[in-house]
Amino acid sequence: QIVLVSGHLDSWDVGQGAMDDGGGAFISWEALSLIKDLGLRPKRTLRLVLWTAEEQGGIGAEQYYQLHKENISNFDIVMESDEGTFKPSGLGFTGNAKARDIMKEIMTLLLPINVTDVYDNADGTDIDYWMRDGVPGASLRDDLSKYFWFHHSQGDTMTVQDPNQMNLCAAVWTVVSYVIADMEEMLPR
């Protein structure tokens, strides 16, 4: 059984793609790194996917889906960060009411950093195939007030990334992915 965390690497047309979507890739990598460094071994496999070609029609995501859809019942949740890594506020979530209640309970663990909201609907080109077929999905929600200042521009460089805000995003991604991966049962569908 798999808990998938992800971001993509493909918006370097004019800038470096550090925010879009290097930040999502960074926090996904960091989540698994933190779990490993802490010596935690969840019941399910945590899988990191760094998608490619999202801007070119989601070719990488479609290929991955085609290769793994026969095992769709083993995918517990698919998570994608693609809206920058600014100060987080919570998660967008797509799943049934029981799964949403579980997600709300998990998010209470993040009260110390004030990131507890669960919003309707996860967004993510790379996880849409899975959510369309009933796999619960989550997307990071954060402060988008500056996102389009840098999106697909020369300004999308590493200087946009605030290490403190990225750490908060990584904390959200780490807690959510680990707790779901270590629950007794998969999220209900």
Z-matrix of the N, CA and C atoms (Angstrom, degrees):
N
C 1 1.456
C 2 1.526 1 108.77
N 3 1.315 2 115.52 1 144.75
C 4 1.462 3 120.70 2 -167.39
C 5 1.525 4 112.05 3 -128.83
N 6 1.318 5 115.93 4 133.94
C 7 1.458 6 124.12 5 166.47
C 8 1.523 7 105.02 6 -109.20
N 9 1.320 8 116.34 7 117.53
C 10 1.460 9 121.66 8 -173.87
C 11 1.523 10 110.23 9 -104.27
N 12 1.329 11 116.85 10 126.43
C 13 1.472 12 122.53 11 173.44
C 14 1.515 13 107.45 12 -115.97
N 15 1.343 14 116.38 13 144.87
C 16 1.461 15 116.68 14 -172.32
C 17 1.518 16 113.80 15 -159.31
N 18 1.309 17 112.50 16 162.50
C 19 1.460 18 125.49 17 169.19
C 20 1.514 19 104.92 18 -153.44
N 21 1.331 20 117.63 19 177.15
C 22 1.464 21 117.22 20 178.69
C 23 1.527 22 112.09 21 -131.16
N 24 1.304 23 114.28 22 161.53
C 25 1.464 24 122.73 23 -175.48
C 26 1.525 25 108.83 24 -122.40
N 27 1.340 26 116.98 25 89.23
C 28 1.462 27 114.48 26 -178.96
C 29 1.524 28 116.36 27 -162.64
N 30 1.311 29 120.38 28 7.99
C 31 1.468 30 119.31 29 -176.74
C 32 1.525 31 111.37 30 -108.16
N 33 1.314 32 116.07 31 52.74
C 34 1.464 33 119.58 32 -179.61
C 35 1.529 34 110.81 33 -106.63
N 36 1.335 35 116.15 34 27.57
C 37 1.456 36 119.98 35 -177.69
C 38 1.529 37 112.90 36 -60.34
N 39 1.332 38 117.51 37 -38.80
C 40 1.468 39 119.67 38 177.94
C 41 1.523 40 112.67 39 -126.03
N 42 1.310 41 117.78 40 -27.87
C 43 1.463 42 121.46 41 177.97
C 44 1.515 43 109.65 42 -111.75
N 45 1.323 44 116.67 43 -153.82
C 46 1.466 45 120.82 44 178.19
C 47 1.525 46 112.33 45 -95.30
N 48 1.320 47 117.46 46 -11.21
C 49 1.461 48 119.60 47 -177.09
C 50 1.522 49 112.14 48 70.48
N 51 1.316 50 116.95 49 26.36
C 52 1.468 51 121.15 50 -177.14
C 53 1.520 52 111.88 51 -68.35
N 54 1.333 53 116.40 52 -39.94
C 55 1.459 54 120.36 53 178.67
C 56 1.533 55 109.24 54 -86.60
N 57 1.324 56 116.68 55 -46.40
C 58 1.463 57 123.10 56 -178.25
C 59 1.531 58 109.34 57 -114.36
N 60 1.264 59 119.69 58 97.64
C 61 1.453 60 122.60 59 -0.13
C 62 1.525 61 110.07 60 -126.77
N 63 1.327 62 115.99 61 35.64
C 64 1.462 63 118.67 62 177.46
C 65 1.509 64 112.12 63 -54.32
N 66 1.340 65 117.52 64 -37.76
C 67 1.461 66 120.86 65 -179.85
C 68 1.517 67 112.43 66 -59.04
N 69 1.325 68 117.16 67 -42.62
C 70 1.468 69 120.74 68 177.69
C 71 1.517 70 111.76 69 -63.97
N 72 1.335 71 116.11 70 -38.55
C 73 1.467 72 120.17 71 176.78
C 74 1.529 73 110.19 72 -66.54
N 75 1.338 74 116.30 73 -43.14
C 76 1.472 75 120.43 74 -178.73
C 77 1.528 76 111.47 75 -60.22
N 78 1.333 77 116.95 76 -48.35
C 79 1.474 78 118.49 77 -175.51
C 80 1.526 79 111.60 78 -70.51
N 81 1.323 80 116.96 79 -30.05
C 82 1.461 81 119.96 80 177.02
C 83 1.527 82 110.00 81 -67.70
N 84 1.308 83 115.67 82 -43.36
C 85 1.469 84 120.96 83 176.96
C 86 1.530 85 109.60 84 -62.89
N 87 1.324 86 115.77 85 -45.06
C 88 1.465 87 121.20 86 -178.01
C 89 1.526 88 111.49 87 -63.12
N 90 1.322 89 118.02 88 -37.78
C 91 1.466 90 120.50 89 179.65
C 92 1.529 91 110.41 90 -58.38
N 93 1.319 92 116.48 91 -49.48
C 94 1.463 93 119.30 92 179.70
C 95 1.523 94 111.63 93 -67.30
N 96 1.319 95 116.92 94 -35.97
C 97 1.462 96 121.33 95 177.90
C 98 1.531 97 111.28 96 -63.21
N 99 1.331 98 116.56 97 -44.16
C 100 1.466 99 120.41 98 179.00
C 101 1.523 100 111.64 99 -63.46
N 102 1.312 101 116.52 100 -43.70
C 103 1.465 102 120.55 101 179.95
C 104 1.526 103 110.00 102 -61.50
N 105 1.331 104 116.10 103 -42.32
C 106 1.466 105 120.07 104 178.14
C 107 1.531 106 110.51 105 -65.32
N 108 1.339 107 116.43 106 -46.79
C 109 1.476 108 120.59 107 -178.64
C 110 1.525 109 111.91 108 -60.73
N 111 1.322 110 116.89 109 -31.72
C 112 1.464 111 120.84 110 178.73
C 113 1.532 112 112.70 111 -80.22
N 114 1.323 113 116.31 112 -5.18
C 115 1.458 114 120.39 113 179.37
C 116 1.515 115 113.68 114 73.62
N 117 1.322 116 116.85 115 21.36
C 118 1.462 117 121.20 116 -179.25
C 119 1.528 118 110.09 117 -84.65
N 120 1.323 119 116.17 118 139.77
C 121 1.461 120 121.33 119 179.03
C 122 1.524 121 108.64 120 -130.80
N 123 1.333 122 116.09 121 92.79
C 124 1.467 123 118.66 122 -177.80
C 125 1.534 124 111.79 123 -69.00
N 126 1.304 125 115.42 124 165.73
C 127 1.469 126 122.38 125 -178.93
C 128 1.531 127 112.48 126 -66.79
N 129 1.328 128 116.58 127 -30.87
C 130 1.466 129 121.58 128 -178.99
C 131 1.528 130 110.59 129 -108.80
N 132 1.303 131 115.28 130 162.17
C 133 1.462 132 121.73 131 176.88
C 134 1.518 133 110.10 132 -75.17
N 135 1.319 134 116.23 133 131.47
C 136 1.461 135 121.62 134 169.79
C 137 1.523 136 106.62 135 -95.25
N 138 1.319 137 116.81 136 125.53
C 139 1.466 138 120.90 137 -177.79
C 140 1.519 139 109.74 138 -121.75
N 141 1.315 140 115.23 139 128.44
C 142 1.461 141 122.32 140 175.36
C 143 1.522 142 108.73 141 -96.48
N 144 1.330 143 116.12 142 129.54
C 145 1.457 144 120.51 143 173.58
C 146 1.520 145 107.48 144 -124.33
N 147 1.341 146 115.34 145 125.80
C 148 1.461 147 122.01 146 174.00
C 149 1.525 148 105.81 147 -105.43
N 150 1.321 149 115.01 148 95.37
C 151 1.460 150 121.80 149 -174.41
C 152 1.526 151 110.89 150 -65.57
N 153 1.304 152 115.71 151 158.51
C 154 1.444 153 121.46 152 172.46
C 155 1.525 154 108.69 153 -132.86
N 156 1.323 155 115.07 154 160.74
C 157 1.468 156 123.29 155 175.97
C 158 1.521 157 113.98 156 62.22
N 159 1.335 158 117.58 157 30.49
C 160 1.470 159 119.61 158 175.29
C 161 1.522 160 109.97 159 -64.45
N 162 1.320 161 116.49 160 -40.97
C 163 1.470 162 120.73 161 -179.21
C 164 1.528 163 112.42 162 -70.62
N 165 1.307 164 116.73 163 -18.26
C 166 1.462 165 120.98 164 -179.48
C 167 1.524 166 111.51 165 -100.16
N 168 1.318 167 116.67 166 29.41
C 169 1.454 168 121.05 167 175.82
C 170 1.513 169 115.05 168 100.22
N 171 1.321 170 117.22 169 15.74
C 172 1.462 171 119.83 170 177.99
C 173 1.516 172 113.79 171 68.87
N 174 1.312 173 116.50 172 32.69
C 175 1.468 174 121.17 173 -175.49
C 176 1.523 175 111.81 174 -60.41
N 177 1.333 176 117.29 175 -43.49
C 178 1.465 177 120.62 176 179.85
C 179 1.514 178 112.02 177 -62.81
N 180 1.334 179 116.05 178 -43.87
C 181 1.469 180 120.38 179 -179.96
C 182 1.517 181 111.29 180 -65.44
N 183 1.312 182 116.64 181 -40.45
C 184 1.470 183 119.66 182 179.38
C 185 1.527 184 110.74 183 -64.44
N 186 1.323 185 116.45 184 -41.42
C 187 1.466 186 120.05 185 179.54
C 188 1.534 187 110.86 186 -63.42
N 189 1.331 188 115.98 187 -44.38
C 190 1.466 189 120.33 188 179.00
C 191 1.530 190 110.17 189 -61.36
N 192 1.328 191 115.62 190 -45.02
C 193 1.465 192 120.72 191 179.16
C 194 1.531 193 110.31 192 -59.04
N 195 1.323 194 117.28 193 -47.06
C 196 1.469 195 120.44 194 -178.97
C 197 1.524 196 111.23 195 -61.53
N 198 1.335 197 117.22 196 -35.59
C 199 1.463 198 120.96 197 -179.50
C 200 1.528 199 113.57 198 -75.00
N 201 1.349 200 117.20 199 -24.84
C 202 1.458 201 120.30 200 -172.41
C 203 1.526 202 115.34 201 -120.48
N 204 1.327 203 118.56 202 -1.41
C 205 1.469 204 120.21 203 -174.78
C 206 1.523 205 113.03 204 -64.50
N 207 1.321 206 118.43 205 -23.51
C 208 1.464 207 119.62 206 178.48
C 209 1.524 208 111.15 207 -66.10
N 210 1.318 209 117.21 208 -17.60
C 211 1.468 210 122.43 209 177.89
C 212 1.528 211 111.86 210 -107.36
N 213 1.311 212 117.27 211 24.34
C 214 1.468 213 121.19 212 -173.51
C 215 1.528 214 112.64 213 -57.75
N 216 1.305 215 117.70 214 -31.73
C 217 1.467 216 119.84 215 -179.11
C 218 1.532 217 111.87 216 -67.53
N 219 1.323 218 117.92 217 -15.38
C 220 1.461 219 121.86 218 178.15
C 221 1.525 220 113.42 219 -91.27
N 222 1.329 221 118.05 220 -4.23
C 223 1.462 222 120.86 221 177.81
C 224 1.518 223 108.52 222 -88.61
N 225 1.321 224 116.26 223 113.95
C 226 1.461 225 122.88 224 -176.26
C 227 1.526 226 110.58 225 -76.56
N 228 1.337 227 116.29 226 -48.80
C 229 1.462 228 122.79 227 178.49
C 230 1.520 229 107.72 228 -154.88
N 231 1.318 230 115.36 229 149.39
C 232 1.464 231 121.55 230 172.95
C 233 1.528 232 107.23 231 -118.05
N 234 1.334 233 116.15 232 130.09
C 235 1.464 234 121.79 233 -175.15
C 236 1.527 235 108.81 234 -124.43
N 237 1.340 236 116.40 235 133.40
C 238 1.461 237 120.52 236 178.43
C 239 1.525 238 110.01 237 -136.27
N 240 1.322 239 115.50 238 134.01
C 241 1.460 240 121.60 239 172.92
C 242 1.525 241 108.51 240 -109.25
N 243 1.328 242 116.90 241 116.12
C 244 1.470 243 121.30 242 -179.53
C 245 1.525 244 111.60 243 -146.21
N 246 1.305 245 118.57 244 32.99
C 247 1.466 246 119.89 245 176.85
C 248 1.521 247 109.81 246 -131.16
N 249 1.323 248 116.41 247 35.76
C 250 1.449 249 120.53 248 -177.35
C 251 1.518 250 111.14 249 81.28
N 252 1.314 251 114.47 250 175.83
C 253 1.465 252 120.41 251 179.05
C 254 1.522 253 108.69 252 -128.97
N 255 1.327 254 114.53 253 55.04
C 256 1.455 255 121.52 254 174.89
C 257 1.528 256 108.50 255 -85.46
N 258 1.310 257 117.97 256 -172.64
C 259 1.464 258 121.25 257 -177.24
C 260 1.530 259 110.09 258 -55.45
N 261 1.347 260 117.84 259 118.69
C 262 1.470 261 120.36 260 -176.42
C 263 1.523 262 112.27 261 -77.61
N 264 1.335 263 114.80 262 152.30
C 265 1.468 264 120.48 263 175.42
C 266 1.522 265 111.89 264 -121.25
N 267 1.326 266 117.58 265 -19.66
C 268 1.452 267 120.59 266 -179.52
C 269 1.507 268 111.56 267 163.46
N 270 1.324 269 114.60 268 -152.92
C 271 1.457 270 121.79 269 -178.30
C 272 1.512 271 110.68 270 -128.85
N 273 1.325 272 115.82 271 140.13
C 274 1.451 273 120.41 272 163.34
C 275 1.518 274 106.32 273 -80.34
N 276 1.320 275 118.16 274 140.25
C 277 1.461 276 119.96 275 -176.50
C 278 1.514 277 110.57 276 -137.82
N 279 1.316 278 115.20 277 134.41
C 280 1.457 279 122.89 278 173.55
C 281 1.518 280 107.54 279 -119.48
N 282 1.306 281 116.08 280 118.45
C 283 1.461 282 122.21 281 179.99
C 284 1.520 283 108.44 282 176.02
N 285 1.313 284 116.20 283 175.28
C 286 1.459 285 118.44 284 -177.82
C 287 1.535 286 111.22 285 -75.71
N 288 1.330 287 115.95 286 176.21
C 289 1.474 288 121.52 287 -174.36
C 290 1.524 289 112.37 288 -61.81
N 291 1.327 290 117.86 289 -39.79
C 292 1.468 291 120.20 290 179.64
C 293 1.529 292 110.69 291 -65.88
N 294 1.322 293 116.44 292 -43.00
C 295 1.465 294 120.68 293 178.57
C 296 1.529 295 110.29 294 -64.58
N 297 1.330 296 116.84 295 -38.62
C 298 1.470 297 121.16 296 178.16
C 299 1.532 298 110.71 297 -62.51
N 300 1.326 299 116.96 298 -41.15
C 301 1.471 300 120.29 299 177.76
C 302 1.531 301 110.90 300 -61.57
N 303 1.317 302 116.33 301 -40.51
C 304 1.469 303 120.48 302 177.96
C 305 1.529 304 109.70 303 -64.82
N 306 1.329 305 116.27 304 -43.34
C 307 1.468 306 119.73 305 179.99
C 308 1.528 307 110.46 306 -62.56
N 309 1.323 308 117.81 307 -40.59
C 310 1.467 309 120.80 308 177.67
C 311 1.522 310 110.66 309 -61.12
N 312 1.322 311 116.75 310 -39.79
C 313 1.470 312 120.91 311 178.25
C 314 1.532 313 110.67 312 -65.39
N 315 1.322 314 116.96 313 -43.35
C 316 1.471 315 120.66 314 177.81
C 317 1.526 316 110.52 315 -60.17
N 318 1.316 317 116.64 316 -42.00
C 319 1.469 318 120.41 317 -177.03
C 320 1.528 319 112.18 318 -65.35
N 321 1.335 320 118.25 319 -21.91
C 322 1.473 321 119.24 320 177.08
C 323 1.522 322 111.06 321 -63.91
N 324 1.328 323 117.59 322 -22.62
C 325 1.462 324 121.00 323 176.95
C 326 1.526 325 112.11 324 -64.65
N 327 1.323 326 115.85 325 -20.06
C 328 1.465 327 121.23 326 -177.97
C 329 1.524 328 113.03 327 -96.00
N 330 1.329 329 116.49 328 11.21
C 331 1.461 330 120.85 329 177.54
C 332 1.534 331 112.48 330 -55.35
N 333 1.337 332 120.26 331 -39.09
C 334 1.467 333 119.71 332 179.80
C 335 1.536 334 114.26 333 -58.89
N 336 1.329 335 117.68 334 -23.89
C 337 1.473 336 119.31 335 176.14
C 338 1.528 337 111.44 336 -108.45
N 339 1.342 338 116.22 337 10.14
C 340 1.468 339 122.97 338 174.71
C 341 1.537 340 112.81 339 59.09
N 342 1.330 341 116.14 340 45.34
C 343 1.465 342 121.34 341 178.00
C 344 1.528 343 106.76 342 -130.33
N 345 1.333 344 116.27 343 83.70
C 346 1.461 345 119.60 344 -171.81
C 347 1.526 346 114.77 345 -124.67
N 348 1.302 347 118.74 346 -5.28
C 349 1.464 348 120.51 347 -173.78
C 350 1.529 349 112.14 348 -73.30
N 351 1.327 350 114.73 349 142.18
C 352 1.462 351 122.35 350 171.70
C 353 1.521 352 106.34 351 -119.65
N 354 1.315 353 115.54 352 113.94
C 355 1.464 354 122.23 353 -177.09
C 356 1.520 355 110.09 354 -96.48
N 357 1.320 356 115.30 355 157.18
C 358 1.456 357 120.40 356 175.41
C 359 1.520 358 109.41 357 -68.61
N 360 1.305 359 115.72 358 138.19
C 361 1.460 360 124.42 359 170.46
C 362 1.524 361 114.59 360 68.62
N 363 1.308 362 114.49 361 119.29
C 364 1.455 363 121.84 362 170.26
C 365 1.521 364 107.80 363 -82.41
N 366 1.322 365 115.79 364 147.00
C 367 1.459 366 121.53 365 177.71
C 368 1.519 367 108.54 366 -117.75
N 369 1.296 368 116.31 367 143.46
C 370 1.452 369 119.81 368 174.96
C 371 1.507 370 111.51 369 162.88
N 372 1.308 371 115.81 370 112.60
C 373 1.458 372 120.77 371 178.93
C 374 1.516 373 111.27 372 -54.07
N 375 1.327 374 116.14 373 -38.68
C 376 1.462 375 120.47 374 -174.01
C 377 1.525 376 113.76 375 -75.90
N 378 1.318 377 118.17 376 -18.39
C 379 1.473 378 119.91 377 179.89
C 380 1.529 379 112.58 378 -110.08
N 381 1.317 380 116.72 379 -0.68
C 382 1.470 381 120.63 380 -178.47
C 383 1.526 382 113.18 381 -57.80
N 384 1.330 383 117.61 382 -40.51
C 385 1.478 384 120.17 383 -179.24
C 386 1.522 385 110.60 384 -56.25
N 387 1.334 386 115.63 385 -43.27
C 388 1.460 387 121.68 386 -176.43
C 389 1.525 388 111.13 387 -70.42
N 390 1.332 389 115.99 388 -46.08
C 391 1.470 390 119.65 389 -179.41
C 392 1.520 391 110.83 390 -63.94
N 393 1.322 392 117.20 391 -38.91
C 394 1.464 393 121.21 392 177.93
C 395 1.521 394 111.06 393 -57.83
N 396 1.340 395 116.45 394 -31.39
C 397 1.458 396 121.41 395 -179.65
C 398 1.527 397 113.06 396 -95.72
N 399 1.346 398 117.14 397 14.41
C 400 1.451 399 120.88 398 170.57
C 401 1.515 400 117.49 399 97.94
N 402 1.331 401 118.30 400 -0.59
C 403 1.462 402 119.98 401 177.09
C 404 1.534 403 107.72 402 -76.24
N 405 1.321 404 118.77 403 131.18
C 406 1.465 405 119.85 404 176.37
C 407 1.534 406 110.26 405 -58.68
N 408 1.333 407 115.46 406 144.79
C 409 1.457 408 120.38 407 -178.97
C 410 1.511 409 111.72 408 -133.12
N 411 1.330 410 115.87 409 151.46
C 412 1.468 411 121.78 410 177.90
C 413 1.512 412 109.90 411 -138.06
N 414 1.319 413 115.20 412 142.47
C 415 1.461 414 121.10 413 174.97
C 416 1.524 415 108.76 414 -133.32
N 417 1.320 416 115.14 415 141.07
C 418 1.456 417 120.88 416 -179.70
C 419 1.520 418 109.66 417 -67.66
N 420 1.313 419 116.63 418 134.02
C 421 1.459 420 121.74 419 173.51
C 422 1.519 421 107.90 420 -112.84
N 423 1.312 422 114.71 421 130.82
C 424 1.455 423 119.53 422 -178.79
C 425 1.527 424 109.79 423 -144.71
N 426 1.320 425 115.64 424 -177.35
C 427 1.461 426 122.22 425 -177.68
C 428 1.527 427 109.53 426 -70.44
N 429 1.320 428 116.43 427 106.96
C 430 1.467 429 121.01 428 -177.57
C 431 1.529 430 113.63 429 -90.92
N 432 1.319 431 117.11 430 7.68
C 433 1.468 432 119.44 431 -174.10
C 434 1.526 433 113.12 432 -60.38
N 435 1.338 434 118.47 433 -26.15
C 436 1.470 435 121.33 434 179.86
C 437 1.528 436 112.87 435 -111.46
N 438 1.303 437 116.77 436 -1.43
C 439 1.469 438 120.98 437 -174.16
C 440 1.535 439 111.83 438 -54.44
N 441 1.319 440 116.51 439 -48.65
C 442 1.466 441 118.85 440 -175.19
C 443 1.528 442 113.13 441 -81.65
N 444 1.320 443 117.37 442 -0.59
C 445 1.459 444 120.14 443 168.48
C 446 1.532 445 109.60 444 -67.44
N 447 1.333 446 115.80 445 -32.03
C 448 1.458 447 121.17 446 -171.69
C 449 1.525 448 114.13 447 -113.98
N 450 1.333 449 116.62 448 -21.63
C 451 1.461 450 122.64 449 -174.88
C 452 1.528 451 111.20 450 -52.85
N 453 1.337 452 116.20 451 122.01
C 454 1.470 453 123.29 452 177.91
C 455 1.534 454 111.61 453 51.66
N 456 1.308 455 115.50 454 46.50
C 457 1.464 456 119.45 455 179.32
C 458 1.524 457 110.04 456 -134.07
N 459 1.330 458 115.59 457 169.03
C 460 1.472 459 121.02 458 174.83
C 461 1.525 460 110.52 459 -60.99
N 462 1.322 461 116.68 460 -22.31
C 463 1.454 462 120.97 461 -177.63
C 464 1.518 463 114.91 462 -78.44
N 465 1.346 464 118.24 463 -6.73
C 466 1.472 465 120.53 464 -178.16
C 467 1.526 466 109.43 465 -80.87
N 468 1.332 467 114.32 466 77.80
C 469 1.463 468 122.20 467 -179.18
C 470 1.525 469 109.33 468 -123.83
N 471 1.311 470 116.13 469 175.32
C 472 1.465 471 120.85 470 -179.10
C 473 1.530 472 112.10 471 -60.13
N 474 1.323 473 118.24 472 -23.59
C 475 1.464 474 120.37 473 -179.08
C 476 1.528 475 112.05 474 -66.06
N 477 1.325 476 117.78 475 -17.89
C 478 1.463 477 122.38 476 178.31
C 479 1.537 478 110.43 477 -71.59
N 480 1.321 479 116.42 478 -30.02
C 481 1.459 480 121.33 479 -174.13
C 482 1.526 481 110.97 480 -74.62
N 483 1.307 482 116.10 481 127.29
C 484 1.461 483 122.95 482 174.11
C 485 1.529 484 106.64 483 -99.63
N 486 1.332 485 118.16 484 114.39
C 487 1.471 486 120.07 485 -176.13
C 488 1.530 487 113.52 486 -55.95
N 489 1.317 488 118.37 487 -36.55
C 490 1.460 489 120.60 488 179.77
C 491 1.520 490 111.58 489 -66.63
N 492 1.324 491 117.18 490 -43.70
C 493 1.457 492 120.43 491 178.54
C 494 1.529 493 110.86 492 -67.58
N 495 1.333 494 116.67 493 -38.98
C 496 1.471 495 119.55 494 177.13
C 497 1.523 496 110.74 495 -63.02
N 498 1.332 497 116.96 496 -38.24
C 499 1.467 498 120.07 497 177.68
C 500 1.522 499 111.21 498 -62.25
N 501 1.335 500 116.52 499 -39.27
C 502 1.470 501 119.53 500 176.92
C 503 1.524 502 110.71 501 -64.24
N 504 1.329 503 116.89 502 -42.81
C 505 1.471 504 120.72 503 177.88
C 506 1.526 505 110.36 504 -62.07
N 507 1.322 506 116.64 505 -42.75
C 508 1.464 507 120.92 506 179.04
C 509 1.525 508 110.59 507 -64.43
N 510 1.334 509 116.84 508 -36.27
C 511 1.466 510 120.57 509 178.37
C 512 1.528 511 110.27 510 -63.27
N 513 1.325 512 117.00 511 -43.81
C 514 1.469 513 121.05 512 178.08
C 515 1.523 514 109.43 513 -60.21
N 516 1.300 515 116.57 514 -50.43
C 517 1.462 516 122.70 515 -177.50
C 518 1.537 517 110.55 516 -60.88
N 519 1.328 518 116.45 517 -40.09
C 520 1.465 519 121.54 518 -178.58
C 521 1.520 520 111.09 519 -67.52
N 522 1.320 521 116.92 520 -50.37
C 523 1.470 522 120.82 521 -177.51
C 524 1.525 523 110.60 522 -61.93
N 525 1.315 524 116.66 523 -49.51
C 526 1.464 525 120.05 524 -176.22
C 527 1.526 526 110.97 525 -63.43
N 528 1.330 527 117.04 526 -47.99
C 529 1.467 528 119.25 527 -176.82
C 530 1.529 529 111.07 528 -66.00
N 531 1.325 530 117.24 529 -41.45
C 532 1.466 531 119.26 530 -178.93
C 533 1.532 532 111.70 531 -66.46
N 534 1.321 533 116.67 532 -47.79
C 535 1.467 534 119.24 533 -177.46
C 536 1.526 535 110.47 534 -60.76
N 537 1.320 536 117.87 535 -44.69
C 538 1.462 537 120.15 536 179.39
C 539 1.530 538 110.33 537 -63.87
N 540 1.323 539 116.72 538 -40.64
C 541 1.466 540 120.47 539 -179.34
C 542 1.520 541 112.66 540 -67.85
N 543 1.343 542 117.33 541 -20.96
C 544 1.460 543 120.26 542 -176.04
C 545 1.531 544 113.48 543 -106.62
N 546 1.329 545 118.06 544 2.96
C 547 1.465 546 119.94 545 178.43
C 548 1.526 547 110.36 546 -69.68
N 549 1.318 548 116.10 547 155.84
C 550 1.459 549 120.50 548 179.08
C 551 1.521 550 111.75 549 -63.52
N 552 1.321 551 117.08 550 -40.20
C 553 1.459 552 122.53 551 -177.57
C 554 1.518 553 109.84 552 -117.84
N 555 1.325 554 116.57 553 154.37
C 556 1.457 555 120.49 554 172.30
C 557 1.532 556 109.00 555 -68.56
N 558 1.325 557 116.52 556 160.80
C 559 1.458 558 119.96 557 174.89
C 560 1.523 559 109.43 558 -59.52
N 561 1.333 560 117.21 559 139.53
C 562 1.467 561 119.42 560 178.77
C 563 1.529 562 111.69 561 -65.79
N 564 1.329 563 115.00 562 149.61
C 565 1.469 564 120.32 563 177.40
C 566 1.514 565 109.13 564 -117.28
